[in-house]
Amino acid sequence: MLPVDSPVHSQWSWDALHGWCHAEGGVAVTFGSDAHEAAVLGRGFPEAVAMGEACGFRPGPTPRGAWVRNDC
């Protein structure tokens, strides 16, 4: 499982991490926020979700659970 913290810093780092996770058999991602201030909590979530979807991840069976790949 690959944790994805927002804000997303760069596309290339996501691609590299996703490629590594998938190559190692990773089939799920979780989303979190590494905010240290309440005002920025959740910043970058829409971008993180869009990248997860672009890489084939979809919401799992529970609202708070990991997102999974259907092709693994």
Predicted model as a PDB file, atoms N, CA, C, CB and O in Angstrom, pLDDT in the B-factor column:
MODEL        1                                                                  
ATOM      1  N   MET A   1       0.847  -1.166   0.000  1.00 68.00           N  
ATOM      2  CA  MET A   1       0.000   0.000   0.000  1.00 68.00           C  
ATOM      3  C   MET A   1       0.892   1.228   0.000  1.00 68.00           C  
ATOM      4  CB  MET A   1      -0.963  -0.002   1.212  1.00 68.00           C  
ATOM      5  O   MET A   1       1.882   1.286   0.730  1.00 68.00           O  
ATOM      6  N   LEU A   2       0.541   2.205  -0.816  1.00 67.00           N  
ATOM      7  CA  LEU A   2       1.300   3.435  -0.943  1.00 67.00           C  
ATOM      8  C   LEU A   2       0.496   4.588  -0.356  1.00 67.00           C  
ATOM      9  CB  LEU A   2       1.659   3.712  -2.419  1.00 67.00           C  
ATOM     10  O   LEU A   2      -0.590   4.891  -0.848  1.00 67.00           O  
ATOM     11  N   PRO A   3       1.012   5.241   0.694  1.00 69.00           N  
ATOM     12  CA  PRO A   3       0.310   6.417   1.209  1.00 69.00           C  
ATOM     13  C   PRO A   3       0.649   7.633   0.367  1.00 69.00           C  
ATOM     14  CB  PRO A   3       0.672   6.671   2.687  1.00 69.00           C  
ATOM     15  O   PRO A   3       1.813   7.847   0.030  1.00 69.00           O  
ATOM     16  N   VAL A   4      -0.343   8.424   0.024  1.00 68.00           N  
ATOM     17  CA  VAL A   4      -0.152   9.635  -0.770  1.00 68.00           C  
ATOM     18  C   VAL A   4      -0.550  10.818   0.099  1.00 68.00           C  
ATOM     19  CB  VAL A   4      -0.988   9.595  -2.103  1.00 68.00           C  
ATOM     20  O   VAL A   4      -1.728  10.991   0.412  1.00 68.00           O  
ATOM     21  N   ASP A   5       0.422  11.631   0.488  1.00 66.00           N  
ATOM     22  CA  ASP A   5       0.137  12.825   1.279  1.00 66.00           C  
ATOM     23  C   ASP A   5      -0.047  14.012   0.363  1.00 66.00           C  
ATOM     24  CB  ASP A   5       1.258  13.098   2.292  1.00 66.00           C  
ATOM     25  O   ASP A   5       0.618  14.118  -0.668  1.00 66.00           O  
ATOM     26  N   SER A   6      -0.942  14.903   0.732  1.00 62.00           N  
ATOM     27  CA  SER A   6      -1.085  16.138  -0.014  1.00 62.00           C  
ATOM     28  C   SER A   6      -0.387  17.241   0.781  1.00 62.00           C  
ATOM     29  CB  SER A   6      -2.596  16.481  -0.274  1.00 62.00           C  
ATOM     30  O   SER A   6      -0.262  17.089   1.996  1.00 62.00           O  
ATOM     31  N   PRO A   7       0.063  18.311   0.198  1.00 57.00           N  
ATOM     32  CA  PRO A   7      -0.069  18.612  -1.212  1.00 57.00           C  
ATOM     33  C   PRO A   7       0.874  17.774  -2.063  1.00 57.00           C  
ATOM     34  CB  PRO A   7       0.185  20.078  -1.451  1.00 57.00           C  
ATOM     35  O   PRO A   7       1.943  17.353  -1.619  1.00 57.00           O  
ATOM     36  N   VAL A   8       0.452  17.549  -3.278  1.00 50.00           N  
ATOM     37  CA  VAL A   8       1.266  16.794  -4.219  1.00 50.00           C  
ATOM     38  C   VAL A   8       2.342  17.733  -4.739  1.00 50.00           C  
ATOM     39  CB  VAL A   8       0.403  16.201  -5.392  1.00 50.00           C  
ATOM     40  O   VAL A   8       2.035  18.790  -5.291  1.00 50.00           O  
ATOM     41  N   HIS A   9       3.603  17.352  -4.564  1.00 51.00           N  
ATOM     42  CA  HIS A   9       4.685  18.264  -4.875  1.00 51.00           C  
ATOM     43  C   HIS A   9       5.067  18.276  -6.344  1.00 51.00           C  
ATOM     44  CB  HIS A   9       5.872  17.919  -4.063  1.00 51.00           C  
ATOM     45  O   HIS A   9       5.367  19.341  -6.883  1.00 51.00           O  
ATOM     46  N   SER A  10       5.066  17.138  -7.004  1.00 54.00           N  
ATOM     47  CA  SER A  10       5.425  17.139  -8.419  1.00 54.00           C  
ATOM     48  C   SER A  10       4.935  15.866  -9.085  1.00 54.00           C  
ATOM     49  CB  SER A  10       6.945  17.284  -8.596  1.00 54.00           C  
ATOM     50  O   SER A  10       4.866  14.808  -8.460  1.00 54.00           O  
ATOM     51  N   GLN A  11       4.600  15.981 -10.346  1.00 56.00           N  
ATOM     52  CA  GLN A  11       4.122  14.834 -11.115  1.00 56.00           C  
ATOM     53  C   GLN A  11       5.179  13.745 -11.221  1.00 56.00           C  
ATOM     54  CB  GLN A  11       3.695  15.274 -12.504  1.00 56.00           C  
ATOM     55  O   GLN A  11       4.849  12.563 -11.127  1.00 56.00           O  
ATOM     56  N   TRP A  12       6.441  14.114 -11.416  1.00 52.00           N  
ATOM     57  CA  TRP A  12       7.453  13.080 -11.622  1.00 52.00           C  
ATOM     58  C   TRP A  12       7.632  12.246 -10.373  1.00 52.00           C  
ATOM     59  CB  TRP A  12       8.783  13.702 -12.030  1.00 52.00           C  
ATOM     60  O   TRP A  12       7.876  11.044 -10.480  1.00 52.00           O  
ATOM     61  N   SER A  13       7.522  12.833  -9.191  1.00 65.00           N  
ATOM     62  CA  SER A  13       7.705  12.030  -7.988  1.00 65.00           C  
ATOM     63  C   SER A  13       6.539  11.057  -7.810  1.00 65.00           C  
ATOM     64  CB  SER A  13       7.841  12.935  -6.754  1.00 65.00           C  
ATOM     65  O   SER A  13       6.743   9.927  -7.367  1.00 65.00           O  
ATOM     66  N   TRP A  14       5.326  11.481  -8.146  1.00 64.00           N  
ATOM     67  CA  TRP A  14       4.177  10.588  -8.080  1.00 64.00           C  
ATOM     68  C   TRP A  14       4.359   9.434  -9.054  1.00 64.00           C  
ATOM     69  CB  TRP A  14       2.873  11.349  -8.382  1.00 64.00           C  
ATOM     70  O   TRP A  14       4.139   8.276  -8.699  1.00 64.00           O  
ATOM     71  N   ASP A  15       4.764   9.751 -10.291  1.00 68.00           N  
ATOM     72  CA  ASP A  15       4.967   8.703 -11.288  1.00 68.00           C  
ATOM     73  C   ASP A  15       6.006   7.694 -10.822  1.00 68.00           C  
ATOM     74  CB  ASP A  15       5.391   9.313 -12.622  1.00 68.00           C  
ATOM     75  O   ASP A  15       5.805   6.488 -10.963  1.00 68.00           O  
ATOM     76  N   ALA A  16       7.109   8.172 -10.270  1.00 72.00           N  
ATOM     77  CA  ALA A  16       8.168   7.276  -9.796  1.00 72.00           C  
ATOM     78  C   ALA A  16       7.670   6.414  -8.650  1.00 72.00           C  
ATOM     79  CB  ALA A  16       9.399   8.077  -9.356  1.00 72.00           C  
ATOM     80  O   ALA A  16       7.902   5.205  -8.643  1.00 72.00           O  
ATOM     81  N   LEU A  17       6.991   7.012  -7.679  1.00 68.00           N  
ATOM     82  CA  LEU A  17       6.481   6.238  -6.546  1.00 68.00           C  
ATOM     83  C   LEU A  17       5.417   5.240  -6.981  1.00 68.00           C  
ATOM     84  CB  LEU A  17       5.910   7.170  -5.485  1.00 68.00           C  
ATOM     85  O   LEU A  17       5.401   4.100  -6.517  1.00 68.00           O  
ATOM     86  N   HIS A  18       4.529   5.671  -7.872  1.00 66.00           N  
ATOM     87  CA  HIS A  18       3.492   4.763  -8.346  1.00 66.00           C  
ATOM     88  C   HIS A  18       4.105   3.589  -9.099  1.00 66.00           C  
ATOM     89  CB  HIS A  18       2.498   5.507  -9.242  1.00 66.00           C  
ATOM     90  O   HIS A  18       3.703   2.442  -8.899  1.00 66.00           O  
ATOM     91  N   GLY A  19       5.079   3.872  -9.966  1.00 71.00           N  
ATOM     92  CA  GLY A  19       5.728   2.806 -10.714  1.00 71.00           C  
ATOM     93  C   GLY A  19       6.397   1.802  -9.796  1.00 71.00           C  
ATOM     94  O   GLY A  19       6.303   0.593 -10.009  1.00 71.00           O  
ATOM     95  N   TRP A  20       7.072   2.307  -8.773  1.00 72.00           N  
ATOM     96  CA  TRP A  20       7.731   1.428  -7.805  1.00 72.00           C  
ATOM     97  C   TRP A  20       6.701   0.592  -7.052  1.00 72.00           C  
ATOM     98  CB  TRP A  20       8.575   2.252  -6.815  1.00 72.00           C  
ATOM     99  O   TRP A  20       6.868  -0.619  -6.902  1.00 72.00           O  
ATOM    100  N   CYS A  21       5.639   1.236  -6.579  1.00 71.00           N  
ATOM    101  CA  CYS A  21       4.598   0.531  -5.828  1.00 71.00           C  
ATOM    102  C   CYS A  21       3.978  -0.571  -6.672  1.00 71.00           C  
ATOM    103  CB  CYS A  21       3.512   1.511  -5.361  1.00 71.00           C  
ATOM    104  O   CYS A  21       3.800  -1.693  -6.197  1.00 71.00           O  
ATOM    105  N   HIS A  22       3.649  -0.260  -7.920  1.00 70.00           N  
ATOM    106  CA  HIS A  22       3.019  -1.244  -8.801  1.00 70.00           C  
ATOM    107  C   HIS A  22       3.994  -2.384  -9.112  1.00 70.00           C  
ATOM    108  CB  HIS A  22       2.540  -0.572 -10.111  1.00 70.00           C  
ATOM    109  O   HIS A  22       3.595  -3.548  -9.138  1.00 70.00           O  
ATOM    110  N   ALA A  23       5.262  -2.058  -9.347  1.00 76.00           N  
ATOM    111  CA  ALA A  23       6.263  -3.080  -9.649  1.00 76.00           C  
ATOM    112  C   ALA A  23       6.468  -4.024  -8.467  1.00 76.00           C  
ATOM    113  CB  ALA A  23       7.591  -2.425 -10.031  1.00 76.00           C  
ATOM    114  O   ALA A  23       6.782  -5.201  -8.649  1.00 76.00           O  
ATOM    115  N   GLU A  24       6.290  -3.505  -7.268  1.00 76.00           N  
ATOM    116  CA  GLU A  24       6.465  -4.322  -6.063  1.00 76.00           C  
ATOM    117  C   GLU A  24       5.192  -5.056  -5.671  1.00 76.00           C  
ATOM    118  CB  GLU A  24       6.924  -3.455  -4.910  1.00 76.00           C  
ATOM    119  O   GLU A  24       5.149  -5.718  -4.634  1.00 76.00           O  
ATOM    120  N   GLY A  25       4.164  -4.941  -6.487  1.00 75.00           N  
ATOM    121  CA  GLY A  25       2.918  -5.649  -6.203  1.00 75.00           C  
ATOM    122  C   GLY A  25       1.890  -4.838  -5.442  1.00 75.00           C  
ATOM    123  O   GLY A  25       0.890  -5.383  -4.973  1.00 75.00           O  
ATOM    124  N   GLY A  26       2.128  -3.524  -5.313  1.00 74.00           N  
ATOM    125  CA  GLY A  26       1.171  -2.677  -4.608  1.00 74.00           C  
ATOM    126  C   GLY A  26      -0.141  -2.565  -5.356  1.00 74.00           C  
ATOM    127  O   GLY A  26      -0.154  -2.324  -6.563  1.00 74.00           O  
ATOM    128  N   VAL A  27      -1.220  -2.736  -4.659  1.00 82.00           N  
ATOM    129  CA  VAL A  27      -2.527  -2.694  -5.305  1.00 82.00           C  
ATOM    130  C   VAL A  27      -3.453  -1.656  -4.683  1.00 82.00           C  
ATOM    131  CB  VAL A  27      -3.175  -4.055  -5.240  1.00 82.00           C  
ATOM    132  O   VAL A  27      -4.632  -1.585  -5.030  1.00 82.00           O  
ATOM    133  N   ALA A  28      -2.917  -0.844  -3.758  1.00 85.00           N  
ATOM    134  CA  ALA A  28      -3.784   0.115  -3.081  1.00 85.00           C  
ATOM    135  C   ALA A  28      -3.010   1.372  -2.702  1.00 85.00           C  
ATOM    136  CB  ALA A  28      -4.409  -0.517  -1.834  1.00 85.00           C  
ATOM    137  O   ALA A  28      -1.794   1.338  -2.515  1.00 85.00           O  
ATOM    138  N   VAL A  29      -3.734   2.478  -2.593  1.00 84.00           N  
ATOM    139  CA  VAL A  29      -3.176   3.725  -2.086  1.00 84.00           C  
ATOM    140  C   VAL A  29      -4.136   4.290  -1.039  1.00 84.00           C  
ATOM    141  CB  VAL A  29      -2.933   4.751  -3.244  1.00 84.00           C  
ATOM    142  O   VAL A  29      -5.342   4.047  -1.081  1.00 84.00           O  
ATOM    143  N   THR A  30      -3.579   5.039  -0.116  1.00 86.00           N  
ATOM    144  CA  THR A  30      -4.385   5.794   0.837  1.00 86.00           C  
ATOM    145  C   THR A  30      -4.018   7.262   0.687  1.00 86.00           C  
ATOM    146  CB  THR A  30      -4.160   5.295   2.310  1.00 86.00           C  
ATOM    147  O   THR A  30      -2.907   7.593   0.273  1.00 86.00           O  
ATOM    148  N   PHE A  31      -4.944   8.128   1.020  1.00 82.00           N  
ATOM    149  CA  PHE A  31      -4.721   9.559   0.932  1.00 82.00           C  
ATOM    150  C   PHE A  31      -4.688  10.147   2.332  1.00 82.00           C  
ATOM    151  CB  PHE A  31      -5.809  10.237   0.075  1.00 82.00           C  
ATOM    152  O   PHE A  31      -5.503   9.788   3.182  1.00 82.00           O  
ATOM    153  N   GLY A  32      -3.751  11.047   2.569  1.00 81.00           N  
ATOM    154  CA  GLY A  32      -3.636  11.710   3.853  1.00 81.00           C  
ATOM    155  C   GLY A  32      -3.175  13.140   3.647  1.00 81.00           C  
ATOM    156  O   GLY A  32      -2.891  13.566   2.528  1.00 81.00           O  
ATOM    157  N   SER A  33      -3.106  13.864   4.738  1.00 78.00           N  
ATOM    158  CA  SER A  33      -2.638  15.239   4.675  1.00 78.00           C  
ATOM    159  C   SER A  33      -1.518  15.410   5.684  1.00 78.00           C  
ATOM    160  CB  SER A  33      -3.794  16.245   4.944  1.00 78.00           C  
ATOM    161  O   SER A  33      -1.661  15.064   6.857  1.00 78.00           O  
ATOM    162  N   ASP A  34      -0.411  15.943   5.218  1.00 75.00           N  
ATOM    163  CA  ASP A  34       0.740  16.182   6.075  1.00 75.00           C  
ATOM    164  C   ASP A  34       0.747  17.623   6.563  1.00 75.00           C  
ATOM    165  CB  ASP A  34       2.043  15.863   5.332  1.00 75.00           C  
ATOM    166  O   ASP A  34       1.804  18.214   6.783  1.00 75.00           O  
ATOM    167  N   ALA A  35      -0.453  18.181   6.730  1.00 76.00           N  
ATOM    168  CA  ALA A  35      -0.579  19.578   7.127  1.00 76.00           C  
ATOM    169  C   ALA A  35      -0.147  19.763   8.581  1.00 76.00           C  
ATOM    170  CB  ALA A  35      -2.026  20.065   6.933  1.00 76.00           C  
ATOM    171  O   ALA A  35      -0.426  18.937   9.449  1.00 76.00           O  
ATOM    172  N   HIS A  36       0.530  20.853   8.805  1.00 81.00           N  
ATOM    173  CA  HIS A  36       0.919  21.201  10.165  1.00 81.00           C  
ATOM    174  C   HIS A  36       0.135  22.406  10.664  1.00 81.00           C  
ATOM    175  CB  HIS A  36       2.418  21.483  10.236  1.00 81.00           C  
ATOM    176  O   HIS A  36       0.350  22.886  11.777  1.00 81.00           O  
ATOM    177  N   GLU A  37      -0.773  22.885   9.829  1.00 84.00           N  
ATOM    178  CA  GLU A  37      -1.653  23.995  10.166  1.00 84.00           C  
ATOM    179  C   GLU A  37      -3.058  23.660   9.676  1.00 84.00           C  
ATOM    180  CB  GLU A  37      -1.142  25.333   9.542  1.00 84.00           C  
ATOM    181  O   GLU A  37      -3.232  23.142   8.573  1.00 84.00           O  
ATOM    182  N   ALA A  38      -4.051  23.959  10.498  1.00 86.00           N  
ATOM    183  CA  ALA A  38      -5.437  23.648  10.142  1.00 86.00           C  
ATOM    184  C   ALA A  38      -5.868  24.310   8.841  1.00 86.00           C  
ATOM    185  CB  ALA A  38      -6.365  24.075  11.256  1.00 86.00           C  
ATOM    186  O   ALA A  38      -6.680  23.754   8.102  1.00 86.00           O  
ATOM    187  N   ALA A  39      -5.339  25.480   8.557  1.00 86.00           N  
ATOM    188  CA  ALA A  39      -5.749  26.228   7.363  1.00 86.00           C  
ATOM    189  C   ALA A  39      -5.375  25.525   6.063  1.00 86.00           C  
ATOM    190  CB  ALA A  39      -5.127  27.603   7.383  1.00 86.00           C  
ATOM    191  O   ALA A  39      -5.981  25.792   5.026  1.00 86.00           O  
ATOM    192  N   VAL A  40      -4.387  24.629   6.100  1.00 81.00           N  
ATOM    193  CA  VAL A  40      -3.960  23.950   4.874  1.00 81.00           C  
ATOM    194  C   VAL A  40      -4.335  22.466   4.863  1.00 81.00           C  
ATOM    195  CB  VAL A  40      -2.459  24.096   4.700  1.00 81.00           C  
ATOM    196  O   VAL A  40      -3.921  21.732   3.966  1.00 81.00           O  
ATOM    197  N   LEU A  41      -5.103  22.026   5.837  1.00 82.00           N  
ATOM    198  CA  LEU A  41      -5.546  20.636   5.890  1.00 82.00           C  
ATOM    199  C   LEU A  41      -6.350  20.289   4.639  1.00 82.00           C  
ATOM    200  CB  LEU A  41      -6.388  20.382   7.158  1.00 82.00           C  
ATOM    201  O   LEU A  41      -7.335  20.959   4.331  1.00 82.00           O  
ATOM    202  N   GLY A  42      -5.946  19.268   3.933  1.00 82.00           N  
ATOM    203  CA  GLY A  42      -6.651  18.838   2.734  1.00 82.00           C  
ATOM    204  C   GLY A  42      -6.226  19.542   1.463  1.00 82.00           C  
ATOM    205  O   GLY A  42      -6.743  19.237   0.388  1.00 82.00           O  
ATOM    206  N   ARG A  43      -5.300  20.473   1.561  1.00 82.00           N  
ATOM    207  CA  ARG A  43      -4.837  21.169   0.343  1.00 82.00           C  
ATOM    208  C   ARG A  43      -4.206  20.136  -0.594  1.00 82.00           C  
ATOM    209  CB  ARG A  43      -3.803  22.317   0.693  1.00 82.00           C  
ATOM    210  O   ARG A  43      -3.405  19.304  -0.168  1.00 82.00           O  
ATOM    211  N   GLY A  44      -4.568  20.202  -1.844  1.00 81.00           N  
ATOM    212  CA  GLY A  44      -4.006  19.299  -2.842  1.00 81.00           C  
ATOM    213  C   GLY A  44      -4.757  17.979  -2.991  1.00 81.00           C  
ATOM    214  O   GLY A  44      -4.369  17.155  -3.820  1.00 81.00           O  
ATOM    215  N   PHE A  45      -5.820  17.748  -2.216  1.00 84.00           N  
ATOM    216  CA  PHE A  45      -6.551  16.480  -2.338  1.00 84.00           C  
ATOM    217  C   PHE A  45      -7.136  16.263  -3.727  1.00 84.00           C  
ATOM    218  CB  PHE A  45      -7.660  16.428  -1.316  1.00 84.00           C  
ATOM    219  O   PHE A  45      -7.014  15.163  -4.267  1.00 84.00           O  
ATOM    220  N   PRO A  46      -7.777  17.284  -4.335  1.00 85.00           N  
ATOM    221  CA  PRO A  46      -8.315  17.053  -5.681  1.00 85.00           C  
ATOM    222  C   PRO A  46      -7.240  16.608  -6.669  1.00 85.00           C  
ATOM    223  CB  PRO A  46      -8.986  18.315  -6.197  1.00 85.00           C  
ATOM    224  O   PRO A  46      -7.486  15.747  -7.514  1.00 85.00           O  
ATOM    225  N   GLU A  47      -6.052  17.194  -6.564  1.00 81.00           N  
ATOM    226  CA  GLU A  47      -4.956  16.810  -7.459  1.00 81.00           C  
ATOM    227  C   GLU A  47      -4.464  15.391  -7.158  1.00 81.00           C  
ATOM    228  CB  GLU A  47      -3.792  17.809  -7.336  1.00 81.00           C  
ATOM    229  O   GLU A  47      -4.178  14.623  -8.076  1.00 81.00           O  
ATOM    230  N   ALA A  48      -4.367  15.050  -5.883  1.00 80.00           N  
ATOM    231  CA  ALA A  48      -3.932  13.707  -5.506  1.00 80.00           C  
ATOM    232  C   ALA A  48      -4.930  12.658  -5.990  1.00 80.00           C  
ATOM    233  CB  ALA A  48      -3.754  13.608  -3.985  1.00 80.00           C  
ATOM    234  O   ALA A  48      -4.536  11.610  -6.500  1.00 80.00           O  
ATOM    235  N   VAL A  49      -6.212  12.940  -5.829  1.00 83.00           N  
ATOM    236  CA  VAL A  49      -7.257  12.016  -6.293  1.00 83.00           C  
ATOM    237  C   VAL A  49      -7.206  11.870  -7.810  1.00 83.00           C  
ATOM    238  CB  VAL A  49      -8.655  12.509  -5.852  1.00 83.00           C  
ATOM    239  O   VAL A  49      -7.313  10.759  -8.329  1.00 83.00           O  
ATOM    240  N   ALA A  50      -7.043  12.984  -8.524  1.00 82.00           N  
ATOM    241  CA  ALA A  50      -6.977  12.924  -9.986  1.00 82.00           C  
ATOM    242  C   ALA A  50      -5.798  12.069 -10.449  1.00 82.00           C  
ATOM    243  CB  ALA A  50      -6.864  14.339 -10.573  1.00 82.00           C  
ATOM    244  O   ALA A  50      -5.930  11.295 -11.397  1.00 82.00           O  
ATOM    245  N   MET A  51      -4.639  12.205  -9.783  1.00 79.00           N  
ATOM    246  CA  MET A  51      -3.485  11.395 -10.165  1.00 79.00           C  
ATOM    247  C   MET A  51      -3.713   9.924  -9.827  1.00 79.00           C  
ATOM    248  CB  MET A  51      -2.220  11.907  -9.469  1.00 79.00           C  
ATOM    249  O   MET A  51      -3.324   9.042 -10.592  1.00 79.00           O  
ATOM    250  N   GLY A  52      -4.336   9.662  -8.695  1.00 79.00           N  
ATOM    251  CA  GLY A  52      -4.653   8.276  -8.358  1.00 79.00           C  
ATOM    252  C   GLY A  52      -5.569   7.648  -9.398  1.00 79.00           C  
ATOM    253  O   GLY A  52      -5.351   6.514  -9.825  1.00 79.00           O  
ATOM    254  N   GLU A  53      -6.592   8.389  -9.800  1.00 84.00           N  
ATOM    255  CA  GLU A  53      -7.506   7.894 -10.825  1.00 84.00           C  
ATOM    256  C   GLU A  53      -6.794   7.684 -12.152  1.00 84.00           C  
ATOM    257  CB  GLU A  53      -8.668   8.858 -11.007  1.00 84.00           C  
ATOM    258  O   GLU A  53      -7.046   6.696 -12.842  1.00 84.00           O  
ATOM    259  N   ALA A  54      -5.902   8.609 -12.519  1.00 79.00           N  
ATOM    260  CA  ALA A  54      -5.165   8.486 -13.776  1.00 79.00           C  
ATOM    261  C   ALA A  54      -4.268   7.254 -13.787  1.00 79.00           C  
ATOM    262  CB  ALA A  54      -4.330   9.733 -14.019  1.00 79.00           C  
ATOM    263  O   ALA A  54      -3.952   6.720 -14.850  1.00 79.00           O  
ATOM    264  N   CYS A  55      -3.864   6.811 -12.613  1.00 78.00           N  
ATOM    265  CA  CYS A  55      -3.011   5.622 -12.501  1.00 78.00           C  
ATOM    266  C   CYS A  55      -3.817   4.347 -12.296  1.00 78.00           C  
ATOM    267  CB  CYS A  55      -2.031   5.791 -11.357  1.00 78.00           C  
ATOM    268  O   CYS A  55      -3.239   3.288 -12.054  1.00 78.00           O  
ATOM    269  N   GLY A  56      -5.137   4.430 -12.387  1.00 82.00           N  
ATOM    270  CA  GLY A  56      -5.966   3.239 -12.333  1.00 82.00           C  
ATOM    271  C   GLY A  56      -6.533   2.892 -10.972  1.00 82.00           C  
ATOM    272  O   GLY A  56      -7.151   1.838 -10.822  1.00 82.00           O  
ATOM    273  N   PHE A  57      -6.343   3.745  -9.973  1.00 86.00           N  
ATOM    274  CA  PHE A  57      -6.899   3.474  -8.644  1.00 86.00           C  
ATOM    275  C   PHE A  57      -8.324   3.993  -8.558  1.00 86.00           C  
ATOM    276  CB  PHE A  57      -6.029   4.116  -7.541  1.00 86.00           C  
ATOM    277  O   PHE A  57      -8.656   5.024  -9.144  1.00 86.00           O  
ATOM    278  N   ARG A  58      -9.160   3.277  -7.828  1.00 91.00           N  
ATOM    279  CA  ARG A  58     -10.560   3.651  -7.633  1.00 91.00           C  
ATOM    280  C   ARG A  58     -10.918   3.453  -6.166  1.00 91.00           C  
ATOM    281  CB  ARG A  58     -11.504   2.815  -8.554  1.00 91.00           C  
ATOM    282  O   ARG A  58     -10.254   2.690  -5.465  1.00 91.00           O  
ATOM    283  N   PRO A  59     -11.973   4.140  -5.689  1.00 93.00           N  
ATOM    284  CA  PRO A  59     -12.368   3.969  -4.294  1.00 93.00           C  
ATOM    285  C   PRO A  59     -12.630   2.496  -3.957  1.00 93.00           C  
ATOM    286  CB  PRO A  59     -13.613   4.803  -3.994  1.00 93.00           C  
ATOM    287  O   PRO A  59     -13.185   1.750  -4.764  1.00 93.00           O  
ATOM    288  N   GLY A  60     -12.226   2.103  -2.768  1.00 90.00           N  
ATOM    289  CA  GLY A  60     -12.457   0.744  -2.297  1.00 90.00           C  
ATOM    290  C   GLY A  60     -13.877   0.585  -1.781  1.00 90.00           C  
ATOM    291  O   GLY A  60     -14.726   1.448  -2.006  1.00 90.00           O  
ATOM    292  N   PRO A  61     -14.136  -0.516  -1.090  1.00 90.00           N  
ATOM    293  CA  PRO A  61     -15.498  -0.828  -0.654  1.00 90.00           C  
ATOM    294  C   PRO A  61     -16.010   0.035   0.498  1.00 90.00           C  
ATOM    295  CB  PRO A  61     -15.565  -2.256  -0.251  1.00 90.00           C  
ATOM    296  O   PRO A  61     -17.216   0.067   0.741  1.00 90.00           O  
ATOM    297  N   THR A  62     -15.129   0.735   1.212  1.00 90.00           N  
ATOM    298  CA  THR A  62     -15.580   1.572   2.320  1.00 90.00           C  
ATOM    299  C   THR A  62     -15.132   3.020   2.083  1.00 90.00           C  
ATOM    300  CB  THR A  62     -15.028   1.038   3.678  1.00 90.00           C  
ATOM    301  O   THR A  62     -14.071   3.246   1.500  1.00 90.00           O  
ATOM    302  N   PRO A  63     -15.922   3.995   2.524  1.00 84.00           N  
ATOM    303  CA  PRO A  63     -15.602   5.394   2.267  1.00 84.00           C  
ATOM    304  C   PRO A  63     -14.240   5.839   2.812  1.00 84.00           C  
ATOM    305  CB  PRO A  63     -16.668   6.254   2.854  1.00 84.00           C  
ATOM    306  O   PRO A  63     -13.599   6.705   2.217  1.00 84.00           O  
ATOM    307  N   ARG A  64     -13.796   5.275   3.909  1.00 87.00           N  
ATOM    308  CA  ARG A  64     -12.528   5.694   4.515  1.00 87.00           C  
ATOM    309  C   ARG A  64     -11.390   4.730   4.228  1.00 87.00           C  
ATOM    310  CB  ARG A  64     -12.694   5.837   6.005  1.00 87.00           C  
ATOM    311  O   ARG A  64     -10.293   4.890   4.762  1.00 87.00           O  
ATOM    312  N   GLY A  65     -11.633   3.746   3.402  1.00 90.00           N  
ATOM    313  CA  GLY A  65     -10.626   2.737   3.109  1.00 90.00           C  
ATOM    314  C   GLY A  65      -9.689   3.128   1.985  1.00 90.00           C  
ATOM    315  O   GLY A  65      -9.801   4.204   1.398  1.00 90.00           O  
ATOM    316  N   ALA A  66      -8.776   2.240   1.703  1.00 91.00           N  
ATOM    317  CA  ALA A  66      -7.796   2.445   0.636  1.00 91.00           C  
ATOM    318  C   ALA A  66      -8.470   2.405  -0.732  1.00 91.00           C  
ATOM    319  CB  ALA A  66      -6.687   1.382   0.711  1.00 91.00           C  
ATOM    320  O   ALA A  66      -9.509   1.770  -0.915  1.00 91.00           O  
ATOM    321  N   TRP A  67      -7.862   3.092  -1.676  1.00 90.00           N  
ATOM    322  CA  TRP A  67      -8.262   2.990  -3.079  1.00 90.00           C  
ATOM    323  C   TRP A  67      -7.489   1.818  -3.676  1.00 90.00           C  
ATOM    324  CB  TRP A  67      -7.984   4.337  -3.873  1.00 90.00           C  
ATOM    325  O   TRP A  67      -6.345   1.570  -3.295  1.00 90.00           O  
ATOM    326  N   VAL A  68      -8.101   1.106  -4.597  1.00 89.00           N  
ATOM    327  CA  VAL A  68      -7.497  -0.111  -5.156  1.00 89.00           C  
ATOM    328  C   VAL A  68      -7.405  -0.040  -6.666  1.00 89.00           C  
ATOM    329  CB  VAL A  68      -8.296  -1.342  -4.747  1.00 89.00           C  
ATOM    330  O   VAL A  68      -8.101   0.731  -7.327  1.00 89.00           O  
ATOM    331  N   ARG A  69      -6.513  -0.880  -7.189  1.00 82.00           N  
ATOM    332  CA  ARG A  69      -6.404  -1.037  -8.655  1.00 82.00           C  
ATOM    333  C   ARG A  69      -7.193  -2.265  -9.035  1.00 82.00           C  
ATOM    334  CB  ARG A  69      -4.902  -1.161  -9.132  1.00 82.00           C  
ATOM    335  O   ARG A  69      -7.070  -3.310  -8.397  1.00 82.00           O  
ATOM    336  N   ASN A  70      -7.988  -2.150 -10.050  1.00 71.00           N  
ATOM    337  CA  ASN A  70      -8.780  -3.296 -10.511  1.00 71.00           C  
ATOM    338  C   ASN A  70      -8.034  -4.197 -11.466  1.00 71.00           C  
ATOM    339  CB  ASN A  70     -10.028  -2.818 -11.169  1.00 71.00           C  
ATOM    340  O   ASN A  70      -8.493  -5.300 -11.764  1.00 71.00           O  
ATOM    341  N   ASP A  71      -6.879  -3.742 -11.954  1.00 67.00           N  
ATOM    342  CA  ASP A  71      -6.152  -4.551 -12.939  1.00 67.00           C  
ATOM    343  C   ASP A  71      -5.045  -5.389 -12.316  1.00 67.00           C  
ATOM    344  CB  ASP A  71      -5.562  -3.660 -14.001  1.00 67.00           C  
ATOM    345  O   ASP A  71      -4.270  -6.014 -13.040  1.00 67.00           O  
ATOM    346  N   CYS A  72      -4.957  -5.415 -11.013  1.00 52.00           N  
ATOM    347  CA  CYS A  72      -3.895  -6.183 -10.346  1.00 52.00           C  
ATOM    348  C   CYS A  72      -4.436  -7.510  -9.840  1.00 52.00           C  
ATOM    349  CB  CYS A  72      -3.290  -5.380  -9.177  1.00 52.00           C  
ATOM    350  O   CYS A  72      -3.693  -8.295  -9.252  1.00 52.00           O  
TER     351      CYS A  72                                                      
ENDMDL                                                                          
END                                                                             
